């Protein structure tokens, strides 16, 4: 992680409303940062440097375990600098980069090279997910022990999924022996033949749809195999009520966690009526009944946390008829505001549960992050919950602009992001001072 601004000198953050479910904090207090770590939490903490955070909320830094920074291969859409800048602007202090790059991250040399580049170029902590199988073709497994030695945090089949149950089972067994968790994209491509969710909205728009069963069948198979193999499995971007319920059923039967996305919990497939390629995503946006079931599962902790599936695309890939457009949305910069506006302010999710889902839960999954306990890394985010803003191309740090929230008014905005005691995104103005 490169140093962008700030210093590791002692800093007292004063007067913020601190919310950290991992340590039971929920109230106005001071946070002392020293040597890149949380030194103490409590009133009247003094330091040479002081940051006036009165009126703001302070959370452990958000952690995104599902991000596409398009490096290597499509740096025109996103690179380590712009991807990490977008993450920092959204309050994310760590992100896991998916392997469906060009070339695919299926060899140790590619993984170690990207790890070294991220250490130099990323504003935030950047982890690498290596490919579960060579070329993500679903046939020959990668050398997972060597990938781990090269610096891979986990392995994944994201982008394409694994169509053979036999390959998936063997992959889980190998990953378990290598000590690597597995992130799975659950999709049966023999069923996933359409561009949007198969339902009333697709029929009215005249667009071929994909049934929810394309996700549900693959999720069920993955969970059965996780229970049998004992592998540590994470199901990503859950978008149906049945898949969420299946995760809940297997909670005590397998080492399984799961996430959903901001867009699957705040948007619906009614947007396909626009016929705009901007709104194509995989898995597709679902009807309100499916969305409500996923939101309830997130609220109840059946779905452990939120991941953005940040997927930048060039304009020529999205400015197409919906069925021809590349699937995927930007996610980092709007994640908190979209969820706060669409779920917390609507009374469907508590602020504490949202922080747990964006910070503490994924921080534990990555290992050692998502907490403000003394001794923890000083990775934190400061948010103005009262600020309203309209999402536009000019507000985005990403190289791409394919956000489904373009033109929408959201409430709650990240004003400061700190990684290891260093400010990597700063809209704080003149709030930082030095004691004399």
C-alpha positions in Angstrom: 0.0 0.0 0.0 1.5 3.3 -1.1 1.7 6.3 1.2 -0.5 9.1 -0.2 -0.8 11.7 2.6 -0.7 12.2 6.3 1.6 10.9 8.9 1.8 8.2 11.5 2.4 10.7 14.2 -0.1 10.6 17.1 -3.5 11.9 16.3 -6.6 12.4 18.4 -10.0 12.2 16.6 -12.4 14.3 18.7 -16.1 14.4 19.1 -17.3 11.8 16.5 -20.2 9.5 17.1 -18.3 6.2 17.1 -20.2 3.0 16.0 -18.3 -0.3 16.2 -20.4 -3.4 16.8 -17.2 -5.5 17.3 -16.4 -3.6 20.5 -19.9 -2.4 21.6 -19.2 1.2 20.9 -22.1 3.5 20.0 -21.7 7.1 21.2 -19.7 10.3 21.0 -16.2 9.8 22.2 -12.5 10.4 21.2 -10.2 8.0 19.3 -6.4 8.1 19.7 -4.3 6.9 16.8 -0.6 6.1 17.3 1.9 4.3 15.1 -0.8 3.4 12.6 -2.9 1.6 15.2 -5.8 2.4 17.5 -4.1 3.4 20.8 -7.1 4.2 22.9 -10.8 5.0 22.8 -12.4 7.4 25.3 -13.0 11.0 26.2 -10.3 13.7 26.5 -7.6 11.9 24.6 -4.9 14.4 23.8 -2.3 14.3 21.1 0.0 16.7 19.1 -2.4 16.5 16.2 -6.1 16.8 16.6 -8.9 16.2 14.2 -12.3 17.8 14.9 -14.9 15.2 13.9 -17.8 16.7 15.8 -21.1 16.1 13.9 -19.6 13.1 12.1 -19.9 9.4 12.5 -16.8 7.2 12.8 -16.8 3.5 11.8 -14.2 0.9 11.3 -13.0 1.0 7.7 -15.3 -0.8 5.2 -13.9 -4.0 3.7 -15.0 -5.2 0.2 -14.2 -8.8 -0.6 -15.5 -8.6 -4.2 -13.9 -6.0 -6.5 -12.8 -5.9 -10.1 -10.0 -3.4 -10.7 -9.3 -4.8 -14.2 -5.6 -5.1 -13.6 -3.9 -6.7 -15.5 -5.4 -6.3 -19.0 -8.1 -3.6 -19.0 -6.5 -0.7 -17.3 -8.5 1.6 -19.6 -11.6 0.7 -17.5 -9.8 0.7 -14.1 -6.3 0.4 -12.6 -4.9 0.1 -9.2 -4.7 3.8 -8.7 -8.3 4.6 -9.8 -9.8 1.5 -8.3 -8.2 2.2 -4.9 -9.1 5.8 -5.1 -12.7 4.9 -5.7 -12.6 2.4 -2.8 -11.1 5.1 -0.5 -13.8 7.6 -1.6 -16.4 5.1 -0.6 -14.9 4.5 2.8 -13.3 1.1 1.9 -9.9 0.6 3.6 -9.4 -2.9 2.1 -10.6 -4.8 -1.0 -10.1 -8.2 -2.6 -9.4 -8.2 -6.3 -11.1 -10.9 -8.3 -9.2 -13.1 -10.8 -11.1 -12.7 -14.0 -8.5 -10.4 -15.5 -6.7 -10.6 -18.8 -4.7 -12.8 -18.3 -6.6 -14.7 -15.6 -4.8 -14.8 -12.2 -4.2 -18.5 -12.4 -0.3 -18.6 -12.0 1.9 -17.8 -9.1 4.0 -15.3 -11.1 0.9 -13.3 -12.0 -0.4 -13.3 -8.4 3.0 -12.3 -6.9 3.4 -9.6 -9.5 0.0 -8.1 -8.8 0.6 -8.3 -5.0 3.8 -6.3 -5.4 2.2 -3.8 -7.7 -0.7 -3.3 -5.2 1.8 -2.6 -2.4 3.2 0.2 -4.5 0.2 1.6 -6.2 -2.9 1.1 -4.1 -4.2 3.7 -1.6 -5.9 0.9 0.4 -5.1 -2.6 1.5 -5.5 -4.7 -1.7 -5.7 -8.5 -1.6 -5.6 -10.9 -4.5 -8.1 -13.7 -5.2 -6.5 -16.3 -7.5 -8.4 -18.4 -9.9 -9.9 -21.7 -8.7 -9.2 -23.3 -12.1 -6.9 -22.6 -15.0 -8.3 -19.8 -17.2 -11.5 -19.9 -15.1 -12.5 -22.6 -17.7 -13.9 -25.0 -15.1 -11.7 -27.9 -16.0 -8.1 -28.1 -14.6 -7.5 -26.9 -11.0 -4.8 -24.3 -10.3 -1.8 -25.0 -8.1 -3.3 -23.6 -5.0 -0.5 -24.2 -2.6 1.9 -22.3 -4.9 -0.7 -19.5 -5.4 -1.0 -19.1 -1.6 2.8 -18.9 -1.4 2.7 -16.2 -4.1 0.4 -14.1 -1.9 -3.2 -15.1 -2.8 -5.7 -14.6 0.0 -8.2 -17.0 -1.5 -9.3 -18.6 -4.7 -12.5 -17.9 -6.7 -14.4 -18.8 -9.8 -16.0 -15.4 -10.0 -17.2 -14.2 -13.3 -18.0 -17.6 -14.8 -18.8 -20.0 -12.0 -17.9 -23.7 -12.0 -20.3 -25.8 -14.1 -19.0 -29.3 -13.1 -19.9 -30.5 -9.6 -17.0 -32.9 -9.8 -14.5 -30.1 -10.5 -16.0 -27.9 -7.8 -15.8 -30.7 -5.2 -12.2 -31.4 -6.0 -11.4 -27.7 -6.0 -12.9 -27.4 -2.5 -10.9 -30.4 -1.3 -7.6 -28.9 -2.7 -8.4 -25.4 -1.3 -9.0 -26.9 2.1 -5.7 -28.7 2.1 -4.0 -25.5 0.9 -5.6 -23.5 3.7 -7.4 -21.2 1.2 -11.0 -20.0 1.4 -13.1 -20.3 -1.8 -15.3 -17.5 -3.1 -18.0 -18.9 -5.4 -20.1 -17.3 -8.2 -23.1 -19.6 -8.1 -24.7 -19.8 -11.6 -25.9 -22.8 -13.7 -25.2 -21.5 -17.2 -27.5 -24.2 -18.7 -30.3 -22.2 -17.1 -28.8 -18.7 -17.3 -29.6 -18.1 -20.9 -31.1 -14.6 -20.7 -29.9 -11.1 -20.0 -32.3 -10.2 -17.1 -34.4 -11.9 -14.5 -37.2 -14.0 -16.0 -40.4 -12.4 -14.9 -43.1 -9.8 -15.6 -40.6 -7.0 -16.2 -38.6 -9.0 -18.8 -41.8 -10.1 -20.5 -43.1 -6.5 -20.8 -39.7 -5.3 -22.1 -39.5 -8.2 -24.6 -36.1 -9.3 -23.3 -35.1 -13.0 -22.8 -34.9 -13.7 -19.1 -32.9 -16.0 -16.8 -34.9 -17.8 -14.0 -33.9 -17.5 -10.4 -33.3 -21.2 -10.4 -30.0 -20.6 -12.3 -28.6 -19.2 -9.1 -30.6 -21.4 -6.6 -29.5 -24.7 -8.2 -25.9 -23.7 -8.2 -26.1 -22.4 -4.7 -27.6 -25.6 -3.4 -24.9 -27.7 -5.1 -22.1 -25.5 -3.7 -23.5 -25.7 -0.1 -23.9 -29.5 -0.3 -20.3 -29.9 -1.4 -19.1 -27.4 1.2 -20.8 -29.5 3.9 -19.2 -32.7 2.5 -15.7 -31.4 2.0 -15.3 -29.1 5.0 -13.9 -26.4 2.8 -14.2 -22.7 3.9 -16.7 -21.5 1.3 -18.1 -18.0 0.7 -21.1 -17.5 -1.6 -20.9 -14.1 -3.2 -23.6 -11.7 -4.6 -26.7 -13.7 -3.3 -29.7 -12.2 -5.1 -32.6 -14.5 -4.5 -34.7 -15.3 -1.4 -34.3 -19.0 -1.8 -30.5 -18.9 -2.1 -30.4 -16.8 1.1 -32.6 -19.4 2.8 -30.3 -22.2 1.6 -27.4 -20.4 3.2 -29.3 -20.2 6.4 -30.1 -23.9 6.3 -26.5 -24.8 5.9 -25.2 -22.3 8.5 -24.6 -25.0 11.1 -23.8 -27.8 8.5 -20.9 -26.2 6.7 -18.1 -23.6 7.1 -20.1 -21.1 4.9 -20.5 -17.4 4.7 -22.3 -15.3 2.2 -22.8 -11.7 1.0 -25.2 -9.7 -1.1 -24.7 -6.4 -2.9 -26.0 -2.8 -2.5 -27.8 -3.0 -5.9 -29.5 -6.3 -5.1 -30.9 -4.8 -1.9 -31.9 -1.4 -3.1 -32.9 -1.8 -6.8 -35.3 -4.0 -8.7 -35.8 -5.4 -12.2 -38.3 -2.7 -12.9 -35.3 -0.8 -14.3 -35.2 -3.1 -17.4 -38.2 -1.2 -18.8 -35.7 1.5 -19.7 -34.0 -1.0 -22.1 -30.8 0.8 -21.0 -27.6 -1.4 -21.1 -26.5 0.5 -18.0 -28.8 -1.7 -15.9 -27.5 -5.1 -17.0 -25.8 -7.0 -14.2 -25.0 -10.6 -13.3 -26.8 -11.9 -11.3 -29.6 -9.8 -12.6 -31.7 -7.3 -10.6 -34.7 -9.2 -9.1 -38.3 -8.4 -8.4 -39.3 -6.7 -5.2 -40.3 -10.0 -3.5 -36.8 -11.4 -4.1 -35.2 -8.2 -3.0 -37.2 -8.1 0.2 -36.2 -11.7 1.1 -32.5 -10.8 0.6 -32.8 -7.7 2.7 -34.4 -9.7 5.5 -31.6 -12.3 5.3 -29.0 -9.5 5.6 -30.9 -7.9 8.5 -31.0 -11.2 10.3 -27.4 -12.1 9.7 -28.1 -15.1 7.5 -26.2 -13.2 4.8 -23.1 -12.1 6.7 -22.1 -9.0 4.9 -22.1 -6.7 1.9 -19.7 -6.8 -1.0 -20.0 -4.4 -3.9 -19.0 -6.5 -7.0 -17.4 -3.2 -8.2 -17.2 -3.9 -12.0 -16.1 -0.9 -14.2 -16.8 -1.0 -17.9 -15.9 1.2 -20.8 -18.7 3.3 -22.2 -18.9 1.4 -25.5 -19.6 -1.8 -23.5 -22.6 -0.3 -21.6 -24.1 2.1 -24.2 -25.8 -0.7 -26.0 -29.2 -2.4 -26.0 -29.6 -4.1 -22.7 -29.2 -7.7 -23.9 -25.9 -6.8 -25.7 -24.3 -4.7 -22.9 -21.6 -6.0 -20.6 -23.0 -6.9 -17.1 -21.7 -5.0 -14.1 -22.0 -1.9 -12.0 -19.6 0.4 -10.2 -20.0 -0.1 -6.5 -17.3 1.3 -4.2 -18.3 5.0 -4.0 -22.1 4.6 -3.6 -22.3 1.5 -1.5 -22.7 3.1 2.0 -24.9 6.0 0.8 -27.2 3.7 -1.2 -27.6 1.3 1.7 -28.0 4.0 4.2 -30.6 5.8 2.1 -32.5 2.8 0.9 -32.4 0.6 4.0 -31.4 2.4 7.2 -33.5 5.6 6.6 -36.4 3.3 5.5 -36.2 1.4 8.8 -35.3 -1.9 7.2 -31.8 -2.1 8.6 -30.2 -0.6 11.7 -27.1 1.6 11.4 -25.2 -0.8 13.6 -26.1 -3.8 11.4 -25.0 -1.9 8.3 -21.6 -1.2 9.9 -21.3 -4.8 11.0 -22.1 -5.9 7.4 -19.6 -3.4 5.7 -16.8 -3.3 8.3 -16.7 -5.9 11.0 -17.9 -9.0 9.2 -15.8 -8.8 6.1 -12.9 -7.5 8.2 -13.0 -10.7 10.2 -13.2 -12.7 7.0 -10.1 -11.1 5.5 -8.4 -11.4 8.9 -7.6 -8.8 11.5 -9.6 -5.8 10.3 -13.0 -4.2 10.9 -12.5 -3.1 14.5 -11.6 -0.1 16.6 -10.4 -2.1 19.6 -7.0 -0.8 20.9 -4.2 -2.4 19.0 -6.2 -2.8 15.8 -5.0 -1.2 12.6 -6.1 2.4 12.4 -8.3 1.8 9.4 -11.4 3.9 9.8 -14.0 6.0 7.9 -15.7 9.3 8.8 -19.1 9.9 7.4 -21.5 12.9 7.4 -24.9 11.2 7.6 -26.7 14.4 6.9 -25.0 15.3 3.6 -27.1 14.8 0.6 -25.5 14.4 -2.8 -26.4 13.5 -6.4 -24.4 10.8 -8.0 -22.8 12.1 -11.3 -19.8 11.3 -13.4 -18.1 14.3 -11.8 -18.5 12.8 -8.3 -16.8 9.5 -9.2 -13.1 8.7 -8.8 -13.3 5.5 -11.0 -12.1 5.6 -14.6 -15.6 4.3 -15.6 -19.0 5.7 -15.0 -21.4 2.7 -15.1 -23.2 3.4 -11.8 -26.8 2.4 -11.6 -27.3 5.3 -9.2 -26.4 8.1 -11.7 -28.7 11.0 -11.2 -30.0 9.7 -7.9 -30.0 11.8 -4.7 -28.4 9.8 -1.8 -27.9 10.7 1.8 -24.7 10.0 3.8 -21.3 10.8 2.4 -17.8 9.6 3.3 -15.7 12.7 4.2 -12.5 10.9 5.4 -10.9 7.5 5.0 -7.8 6.5 7.0 -5.6 3.4 6.4 -3.0 2.6 8.9 -3.3 6.0 10.4 -2.8 7.8 7.1 -5.6 9.8 5.4 -6.1 8.3 1.9 -9.4 10.2 1.1 -9.9 13.7 2.6 -12.9 16.0 2.4 -12.4 17.2 5.9 -11.3 20.7 5.1 -9.7 22.6 7.9 -10.7 20.2 10.7 -7.1 19.0 11.3 -5.1 21.1 13.7 -1.8 21.0 15.7 -1.8 21.7 19.4 0.5 24.6 20.5 
